[in-house]
Amino acid sequence: MMQKKATLNAQPRSDNRLNLLDAAARRFCSRSYYGKSMRDIASDVGIKAGSIYYYFESKKELLIAVQKEGIRRITSLVSTAIVTANTPWDRLQAAMISNLQEILSGNDYAQVVIRELPCIDDPRRRRLIDARNKYDLIFIKPIKDLEIGSEIKCYQIRFLIMGAMNWSPMWFKSDGQSPEVPKVS
């Protein structure tokens, strides 16, 4: 994996909400949503656990806020990258490169975005899916503009691309080596 980007600043900001988001992203990334308590996150920020509820109604709301911030960051990077691209292929390539760079950088927010979703029965899950779908639309226009053919649907290509990119932290090696493939007996 590439060099990990620090999520927490060396000096805490005066905005506890942003500090809580950073701490939650780091904790959710390292131990998963279910592996960390609000007390752990509060401790990282130097506040009492009960103080978190001034900023976030629940742990699920905190996860949603981390997800939204992660999506906002990735969307901003990808949108900026495709502005100067001239052709559909160039736009798709620029979008994929900037997306992959963010995912493979080890950024805590990006890791939470690709790994964590609230329980399927949680109505708040719909908000995250909507936010992710808006991000994924950045990829639809260049795919449509490629005019690949009517047998292949744009959304299928988008799912293929997004799935491959989101899975890349599992197999990518920054030293250029191929991932180890288990031998089949």
Secondary structure, DSSP 8 states (H G I E B T S, - for coil): ------SS-SS--S-HHHHHHHHHHHHHHHH-STT--HHHHHHHHTS-GGGHHHH-SSHHHHHHHHHHHHHHHHHHHHHHHHTT--SHHHHHHHHHHHHHHHHHTT-HHHHHHHH----TT-TTHHHHHHHHHHHHHHHHHHHHHT---SSS-HHHHHHHHHHHHHHHHHH--TTS---------
